[in-house]
Amino acid sequence: MYREQPVGPALDRWAECVWSIESAEPIRGHAVRPDGCIDILYSPAGLQAVGAMTSEQRYDLARHAHTVGLRFRPGMAAAFLRVNAAELN
């Protein structure tokens, strides 16, 4: 199950949403379409930044997988991540 929630007024200038995905059963080939945004993801594997994708990507999700992400607006992640956005693509 995929969900998106607004970030609220304090982060609205920089972020589009907070999202989460959970799977009760394994999922093969979950499609993620390019949106020009950089996300920070948190899962049992840890914290990671994901750059703006240029093409659709497909991911396998394990049974009981749970990931939470913060989607930055285009061009806004660099101020928080202190890295050139091109290095994350």
A tleap script that builds the chain and sets N, CA, C and O, in Angstrom:
source leaprc.protein.ff14SB
mol = sequence {
  NMET TYR ARG GLU GLN PRO VAL GLY PRO ALA
  LEU ASP ARG TRP ALA GLU CYS VAL TRP SER
  ILE GLU SER ALA GLU PRO ILE ARG GLY HIE
  ALA VAL ARG PRO ASP GLY CYS ILE ASP ILE
  LEU TYR SER PRO ALA GLY LEU GLN ALA VAL
  GLY ALA MET THR SER GLU GLN ARG TYR ASP
  LEU ALA ARG HIE ALA HIE THR VAL GLY LEU
  ARG PHE ARG PRO GLY MET ALA ALA ALA PHE
  LEU ARG VAL ASN ALA ALA GLU LEU CASN
}
set mol.1.N position { 0.845 -1.172 0.000 }
set mol.1.CA position { 0.000 0.000 0.000 }
set mol.1.C position { 0.898 1.245 0.000 }
set mol.1.O position { 1.801 1.372 0.826 }
set mol.2.N position { 0.635 2.147 -0.931 }
set mol.2.CA position { 1.393 3.397 -1.066 }
set mol.2.C position { 0.519 4.552 -0.600 }
set mol.2.O position { -0.657 4.632 -0.958 }
set mol.3.N position { 1.105 5.460 0.214 }
set mol.3.CA position { 0.372 6.630 0.716 }
set mol.3.C position { 1.247 7.866 0.629 }
set mol.3.O position { 2.466 7.791 0.783 }
set mol.4.N position { 0.617 9.001 0.380 }
set mol.4.CA position { 1.290 10.306 0.428 }
set mol.4.C position { 0.532 11.214 1.380 }
set mol.4.O position { -0.697 11.188 1.444 }
set mol.5.N position { 1.298 12.028 2.127 }
set mol.5.CA position { 0.698 13.000 3.032 }
set mol.5.C position { 1.405 14.335 2.851 }
set mol.5.O position { 2.606 14.360 2.583 }
set mol.6.N position { 0.686 15.446 2.993 }
set mol.6.CA position { 1.342 16.752 2.908 }
set mol.6.C position { 2.344 16.919 4.044 }
set mol.6.O position { 2.205 16.310 5.105 }
set mol.7.N position { 3.350 17.747 3.809 }
set mol.7.CA position { 4.388 17.964 4.827 }
set mol.7.C position { 4.007 19.015 5.854 }
set mol.7.O position { 4.579 19.046 6.944 }
set mol.8.N position { 3.082 19.848 5.540 }
set mol.8.CA position { 2.679 20.909 6.459 }
set mol.8.C position { 3.409 22.207 6.157 }
set mol.8.O position { 4.390 22.206 5.413 }
set mol.9.N position { 2.943 23.313 6.725 }
set mol.9.CA position { 3.458 24.635 6.408 }
set mol.9.C position { 4.952 24.826 6.648 }
set mol.9.O position { 5.599 25.550 5.892 }
set mol.10.N position { 5.511 24.205 7.663 }
set mol.10.CA position { 6.920 24.414 7.993 }
set mol.10.C position { 7.869 23.917 6.910 }
set mol.10.O position { 8.949 24.481 6.734 }
set mol.11.N position { 7.488 22.874 6.183 }
set mol.11.CA position { 8.352 22.303 5.136 }
set mol.11.C position { 7.811 22.468 3.725 }
set mol.11.O position { 8.461 22.062 2.761 }
set mol.12.N position { 6.646 23.050 3.595 }
set mol.12.CA position { 5.975 23.114 2.295 }
set mol.12.C position { 6.821 23.768 1.201 }
set mol.12.O position { 6.725 23.376 0.038 }
set mol.13.N position { 7.634 24.740 1.547 }
set mol.13.CA position { 8.481 25.410 0.547 }
set mol.13.C position { 9.504 24.451 -0.049 }
set mol.13.O position { 9.849 24.578 -1.224 }
set mol.14.N position { 9.996 23.494 0.734 }
set mol.14.CA position { 11.083 22.622 0.312 }
set mol.14.C position { 10.643 21.221 -0.105 }
set mol.14.O position { 11.294 20.592 -0.938 }
set mol.15.N position { 9.563 20.735 0.458 }
set mol.15.CA position { 9.173 19.342 0.218 }
set mol.15.C position { 7.751 19.237 -0.310 }
set mol.15.O position { 6.873 20.020 0.052 }
set mol.16.N position { 7.549 18.255 -1.173 }
set mol.16.CA position { 6.215 18.013 -1.742 }
set mol.16.C position { 5.353 17.161 -0.824 }
set mol.16.O position { 4.170 17.446 -0.637 }
set mol.17.N position { 5.946 16.108 -0.244 }
set mol.17.CA position { 5.145 15.206 0.577 }
set mol.17.C position { 6.037 14.270 1.376 }
set mol.17.O position { 7.239 14.158 1.136 }
set mol.18.N position { 5.418 13.615 2.316 }
set mol.18.CA position { 5.988 12.459 3.003 }
set mol.18.C position { 5.203 11.277 2.462 }
set mol.18.O position { 3.976 11.327 2.373 }
set mol.19.N position { 5.903 10.227 2.105 }
set mol.19.CA position { 5.220 9.062 1.547 }
set mol.19.C position { 5.678 7.804 2.266 }
set mol.19.O position { 6.727 7.781 2.909 }
set mol.20.N position { 4.872 6.765 2.144 }
set mol.20.CA position { 5.254 5.477 2.716 }
set mol.20.C position { 4.719 4.366 1.825 }
set mol.20.O position { 3.712 4.519 1.134 }
set mol.21.N position { 5.419 3.259 1.866 }
set mol.21.CA position { 4.973 2.073 1.147 }
set mol.21.C position { 5.181 0.876 2.058 }
set mol.21.O position { 6.232 0.723 2.680 }
set mol.22.N position { 4.166 0.034 2.125 }
set mol.22.CA position { 4.211 -1.184 2.921 }
set mol.22.C position { 3.704 -2.335 2.067 }
set mol.22.O position { 2.833 -2.159 1.216 }
set mol.23.N position { 4.261 -3.511 2.306 }
set mol.23.CA position { 3.794 -4.679 1.564 }
set mol.23.C position { 3.563 -5.837 2.527 }
set mol.23.O position { 4.468 -6.232 3.262 }
set mol.24.N position { 2.357 -6.374 2.520 }
set mol.24.CA position { 2.052 -7.545 3.341 }
set mol.24.C position { 2.676 -8.791 2.724 }
set mol.24.O position { 3.096 -9.704 3.435 }
set mol.25.N position { 2.732 -8.818 1.411 }
set mol.25.CA position { 3.311 -9.932 0.655 }
set mol.25.C position { 4.418 -9.393 -0.243 }
set mol.25.O position { 4.462 -8.189 -0.496 }
set mol.26.N position { 5.307 -10.245 -0.728 }
set mol.26.CA position { 6.364 -9.780 -1.640 }
set mol.26.C position { 5.761 -9.157 -2.908 }
set mol.26.O position { 4.744 -9.624 -3.420 }
set mol.27.N position { 6.397 -8.113 -3.393 }
set mol.27.CA position { 5.973 -7.451 -4.625 }
set mol.27.C position { 7.160 -7.428 -5.569 }
set mol.27.O position { 8.252 -7.003 -5.193 }
set mol.28.N position { 6.949 -7.879 -6.783 }
set mol.28.CA position { 8.014 -7.866 -7.788 }
set mol.28.C position { 7.732 -6.764 -8.802 }
set mol.28.O position { 6.620 -6.664 -9.321 }
set mol.29.N position { 8.726 -5.945 -9.082 }
set mol.29.CA position { 8.628 -4.952 -10.140 }
set mol.29.C position { 7.741 -3.765 -9.848 }
set mol.29.O position { 7.075 -3.266 -10.754 }
set mol.30.N position { 7.707 -3.295 -8.611 }
set mol.30.CA position { 6.933 -2.080 -8.281 }
set mol.30.C position { 7.508 -0.912 -9.081 }
set mol.30.O position { 8.690 -0.594 -8.953 }
set mol.31.N position { 6.680 -0.279 -9.899 }
set mol.31.CA position { 7.135 0.794 -10.794 }
set mol.31.C position { 7.200 2.135 -10.071 }
set mol.31.O position { 6.271 2.522 -9.362 }
set mol.32.N position { 8.319 2.836 -10.264 }
set mol.32.CA position { 8.486 4.199 -9.761 }
set mol.32.C position { 8.832 5.067 -10.965 }
set mol.32.O position { 9.879 4.894 -11.589 }
set mol.33.N position { 7.947 5.995 -11.279 }
set mol.33.CA position { 8.130 6.853 -12.455 }
set mol.33.C position { 8.981 8.069 -12.114 }
set mol.33.O position { 8.945 8.553 -10.983 }
set mol.34.N position { 9.745 8.565 -13.083 }
set mol.34.CA position { 10.570 9.752 -12.824 }
set mol.34.C position { 9.699 10.975 -12.558 }
set mol.34.O position { 8.682 11.182 -13.220 }
set mol.35.N position { 10.114 11.790 -11.571 }
set mol.35.CA position { 9.339 12.989 -11.234 }
set mol.35.C position { 10.213 14.228 -11.053 }
set mol.35.O position { 9.708 15.295 -10.703 }
set mol.36.N position { 11.523 14.094 -11.290 }
set mol.36.CA position { 12.414 15.244 -11.162 }
set mol.36.C position { 12.747 15.614 -9.731 }
set mol.36.O position { 13.331 16.670 -9.488 }
set mol.37.N position { 12.386 14.765 -8.777 }
set mol.37.CA position { 12.588 15.080 -7.369 }
set mol.37.C position { 13.643 14.170 -6.738 }
set mol.37.O position { 13.898 13.062 -7.209 }
set mol.38.N position { 14.239 14.666 -5.671 }
set mol.38.CA position { 15.160 13.891 -4.852 }
set mol.38.C position { 14.411 13.509 -3.581 }
set mol.38.O position { 13.685 14.321 -3.008 }
set mol.39.N position { 14.594 12.268 -3.149 }
set mol.39.CA position { 13.929 11.768 -1.950 }
set mol.39.C position { 14.956 11.304 -0.922 }
set mol.39.O position { 16.043 10.845 -1.271 }
set mol.40.N position { 14.594 11.433 0.337 }
set mol.40.CA position { 15.317 10.781 1.419 }
set mol.40.C position { 14.433 9.626 1.865 }
set mol.40.O position { 13.251 9.819 2.149 }
set mol.41.N position { 15.003 8.421 1.928 }
set mol.41.CA position { 14.254 7.223 2.293 }
set mol.41.C position { 14.771 6.666 3.612 }
set mol.41.O position { 15.968 6.695 3.895 }
set mol.42.N position { 13.839 6.161 4.409 }
set mol.42.CA position { 14.209 5.444 5.616 }
set mol.42.C position { 13.528 4.087 5.589 }
set mol.42.O position { 12.315 3.994 5.399 }
set mol.43.N position { 14.312 3.039 5.778 }
set mol.43.CA position { 13.807 1.672 5.816 }
set mol.43.C position { 14.671 0.884 6.791 }
set mol.43.O position { 15.635 1.428 7.331 }
set mol.44.N position { 14.347 -0.387 7.029 }
set mol.44.CA position { 15.214 -1.194 7.900 }
set mol.44.C position { 16.662 -1.258 7.397 }
set mol.44.O position { 17.575 -1.521 8.180 }
set mol.45.N position { 16.877 -1.021 6.108 }
set mol.45.CA position { 18.235 -1.012 5.548 }
set mol.45.C position { 18.994 0.265 5.926 }
set mol.45.O position { 20.211 0.326 5.752 }
set mol.46.N position { 18.298 1.279 6.438 }
set mol.46.CA position { 18.948 2.519 6.832 }
set mol.46.C position { 18.394 3.722 6.093 }
set mol.46.O position { 17.319 3.667 5.496 }
set mol.47.N position { 19.141 4.796 6.144 }
set mol.47.CA position { 18.770 6.071 5.544 }
set mol.47.C position { 19.544 6.252 4.256 }
set mol.47.O position { 20.748 5.999 4.215 }
set mol.48.N position { 18.869 6.688 3.200 }
set mol.48.CA position { 19.561 6.937 1.935 }
set mol.48.C position { 18.887 8.061 1.164 }
set mol.48.O position { 17.693 8.317 1.322 }
set mol.49.N position { 19.671 8.722 0.331 }
set mol.49.CA position { 19.148 9.741 -0.576 }
set mol.49.C position { 19.077 9.123 -1.967 }
set mol.49.O position { 19.986 8.409 -2.391 }
set mol.50.N position { 17.992 9.406 -2.666 }
set mol.50.CA position { 17.790 8.893 -4.021 }
set mol.50.C position { 17.637 10.083 -4.944 }
set mol.50.O position { 16.779 10.939 -4.732 }
set mol.51.N position { 18.470 10.135 -5.967 }
set mol.51.CA position { 18.455 11.252 -6.903 }
set mol.51.C position { 17.279 11.220 -7.861 }
set mol.51.O position { 16.528 10.246 -7.927 }
set mol.52.N position { 17.140 12.305 -8.598 }
set mol.52.CA position { 16.078 12.413 -9.592 }
set mol.52.C position { 16.308 11.373 -10.685 }
set mol.52.O position { 17.382 11.316 -11.284 }
set mol.53.N position { 15.306 10.565 -10.933 }
set mol.53.CA position { 15.417 9.520 -11.951 }
set mol.53.C position { 15.098 10.092 -13.325 }
set mol.53.O position { 14.284 11.007 -13.453 }
set mol.54.N position { 15.735 9.555 -14.334 }
set mol.54.CA position { 15.480 9.993 -15.710 }
set mol.54.C position { 14.630 8.984 -16.470 }
set mol.54.O position { 14.177 9.264 -17.580 }
set mol.55.N position { 14.413 7.813 -15.879 }
set mol.55.CA position { 13.548 6.808 -16.503 }
set mol.55.C position { 12.881 5.992 -15.399 }
set mol.55.O position { 13.329 5.983 -14.252 }
set mol.56.N position { 11.802 5.309 -15.771 }
set mol.56.CA position { 11.095 4.484 -14.795 }
set mol.56.C position { 12.016 3.400 -14.247 }
set mol.56.O position { 12.789 2.788 -14.984 }
set mol.57.N position { 11.917 3.178 -12.947 }
set mol.57.CA position { 12.681 2.124 -12.275 }
set mol.57.C position { 11.695 1.146 -11.653 }
set mol.57.O position { 10.587 1.529 -11.278 }
set mol.58.N position { 12.093 -0.102 -11.545 }
set mol.58.CA position { 11.255 -1.123 -10.914 }
set mol.58.C position { 12.012 -1.733 -9.739 }
set mol.58.O position { 13.206 -2.020 -9.824 }
set mol.59.N position { 11.286 -1.922 -8.644 }
set mol.59.CA position { 11.884 -2.419 -7.417 }
set mol.59.C position { 11.082 -3.602 -6.890 }
set mol.59.O position { 9.858 -3.641 -7.011 }
set mol.60.N position { 11.781 -4.555 -6.312 }
set mol.60.CA position { 11.146 -5.666 -5.624 }
set mol.60.C position { 11.045 -5.310 -4.149 }
set mol.60.O position { 11.989 -4.781 -3.563 }
set mol.61.N position { 9.896 -5.605 -3.554 }
set mol.61.CA position { 9.678 -5.345 -2.131 }
set mol.61.C position { 9.487 -6.673 -1.416 }
set mol.61.O position { 8.709 -7.520 -1.857 }
set mol.62.N position { 10.189 -6.847 -0.327 }
set mol.62.CA position { 10.076 -8.067 0.459 }
set mol.62.C position { 8.755 -8.082 1.234 }
set mol.62.O position { 8.115 -7.048 1.420 }
set mol.63.N position { 8.376 -9.247 1.667 }
set mol.63.CA position { 7.197 -9.389 2.524 }
set mol.63.C position { 7.398 -8.538 3.775 }
set mol.63.O position { 8.462 -8.578 4.393 }
set mol.64.N position { 6.396 -7.785 4.139 }
set mol.64.CA position { 6.401 -6.893 5.306 }
set mol.64.C position { 7.416 -5.754 5.174 }
set mol.64.O position { 7.870 -5.213 6.182 }
set mol.65.N position { 7.770 -5.390 3.957 }
set mol.65.CA position { 8.656 -4.241 3.738 }
set mol.65.C position { 7.930 -2.968 4.143 }
set mol.65.O position { 6.714 -2.858 3.983 }
set mol.66.N position { 8.681 -2.011 4.667 }
set mol.66.CA position { 8.112 -0.715 5.039 }
set mol.66.C position { 9.175 0.345 4.820 }
set mol.66.O position { 10.241 0.303 5.434 }
set mol.67.N position { 8.884 1.288 3.949 }
set mol.67.CA position { 9.798 2.382 3.655 }
set mol.67.C position { 9.029 3.696 3.774 }
set mol.67.O position { 7.870 3.787 3.369 }
set mol.68.N position { 9.682 4.703 4.330 }
set mol.68.CA position { 9.110 6.045 4.463 }
set mol.68.C position { 10.049 7.000 3.738 }
set mol.68.O position { 11.270 6.867 3.832 }
set mol.69.N position { 9.484 7.960 3.016 }
set mol.69.CA position { 10.309 8.907 2.281 }
set mol.69.C position { 9.823 10.340 2.400 }
set mol.69.O position { 8.649 10.607 2.657 }
set mol.70.N position { 10.760 11.250 2.205 }
set mol.70.CA position { 10.464 12.681 2.112 }
set mol.70.C position { 10.848 13.099 0.704 }
set mol.70.O position { 12.011 12.980 0.318 }
set mol.71.N position { 9.877 13.591 -0.074 }
set mol.71.CA position { 10.133 14.010 -1.452 }
set mol.71.C position { 10.322 15.518 -1.496 }
set mol.71.O position { 9.395 16.283 -1.229 }
set mol.72.N position { 11.549 15.935 -1.841 }
set mol.72.CA position { 11.848 17.357 -1.991 }
set mol.72.C position { 11.267 17.891 -3.289 }
set mol.72.O position { 11.109 17.151 -4.259 }
set mol.73.N position { 10.958 19.151 -3.302 }
set mol.73.CA position { 10.565 19.815 -4.550 }
set mol.73.C position { 11.814 19.922 -5.429 }
set mol.73.O position { 12.928 19.967 -4.908 }
set mol.74.N position { 11.643 19.963 -6.762 }
set mol.74.CA position { 12.817 20.079 -7.643 }
set mol.74.C position { 13.698 21.267 -7.249 }
set mol.74.O position { 13.216 22.384 -7.062 }
set mol.75.N position { 14.998 20.998 -7.129 }
set mol.75.CA position { 15.975 22.040 -6.826 }
set mol.75.C position { 16.122 22.403 -5.365 }
set mol.75.O position { 16.931 23.271 -5.037 }
set mol.76.N position { 15.368 21.769 -4.467 }
set mol.76.CA position { 15.389 22.186 -3.060 }
set mol.76.C position { 16.192 21.269 -2.140 }
set mol.76.O position { 16.453 21.647 -0.998 }
set mol.77.N position { 16.586 20.106 -2.580 }
set mol.77.CA position { 17.260 19.150 -1.695 }
set mol.77.C position { 18.678 19.559 -1.340 }
set mol.77.O position { 19.146 19.249 -0.244 }
set mol.78.N position { 19.369 20.238 -2.228 }
set mol.78.CA position { 20.785 20.567 -2.007 }
set mol.78.C position { 21.006 21.349 -0.719 }
set mol.78.O position { 22.023 21.152 -0.053 }
set mol.79.N position { 20.095 22.218 -0.358 }
set mol.79.CA position { 20.239 23.011 0.862 }
set mol.79.C position { 20.247 22.128 2.111 }
set mol.79.O position { 20.864 22.485 3.115 }
set mol.80.N position { 19.573 20.984 2.058 }
set mol.80.CA position { 19.507 20.082 3.202 }
set mol.80.C position { 20.594 19.012 3.159 }
set mol.80.O position { 21.159 18.655 4.193 }
set mol.81.N position { 20.884 18.507 1.975 }
set mol.81.CA position { 21.810 17.383 1.843 }
set mol.81.C position { 23.266 17.814 1.725 }
set mol.81.O position { 24.171 17.008 1.940 }
set mol.82.N position { 23.496 19.075 1.385 }
set mol.82.CA position { 24.847 19.626 1.230 }
set mol.82.C position { 25.693 18.812 0.253 }
set mol.82.O position { 26.868 18.533 0.494 }
set mol.83.N position { 25.055 18.443 -0.854 }
set mol.83.CA position { 25.728 17.721 -1.922 }
set mol.83.C position { 25.116 18.198 -3.238 }
set mol.83.O position { 23.935 18.542 -3.293 }
set mol.84.N position { 25.905 18.216 -4.266 }
set mol.84.CA position { 25.399 18.593 -5.573 }
set mol.84.C position { 24.382 17.555 -6.025 }
set mol.84.O position { 24.670 16.358 -6.030 }
set mol.85.N position { 23.201 18.011 -6.403 }
set mol.85.CA position { 22.130 17.094 -6.786 }
set mol.85.C position { 22.534 16.146 -7.912 }
set mol.85.O position { 22.069 15.007 -7.944 }
set mol.86.N position { 23.383 16.587 -8.832 }
set mol.86.CA position { 23.815 15.744 -9.956 }
set mol.86.C position { 24.557 14.509 -9.461 }
set mol.86.O position { 24.560 13.483 -10.141 }
set mol.87.N position { 25.184 14.589 -8.292 }
set mol.87.CA position { 25.913 13.436 -7.755 }
set mol.87.C position { 24.974 12.322 -7.312 }
set mol.87.O position { 25.412 11.184 -7.142 }
set mol.88.N position { 23.696 12.623 -7.121 }
set mol.88.CA position { 22.726 11.623 -6.659 }
set mol.88.C position { 21.956 10.960 -7.799 }
set mol.88.O position { 21.298 9.942 -7.581 }
set mol.89.N position { 22.022 11.508 -8.991 }
set mol.89.CA position { 21.248 10.941 -10.106 }
set mol.89.C position { 21.788 9.600 -10.527 }
set mol.89.O position { 21.256 8.983 -11.450 }
savepdb mol mol.pdb
quit
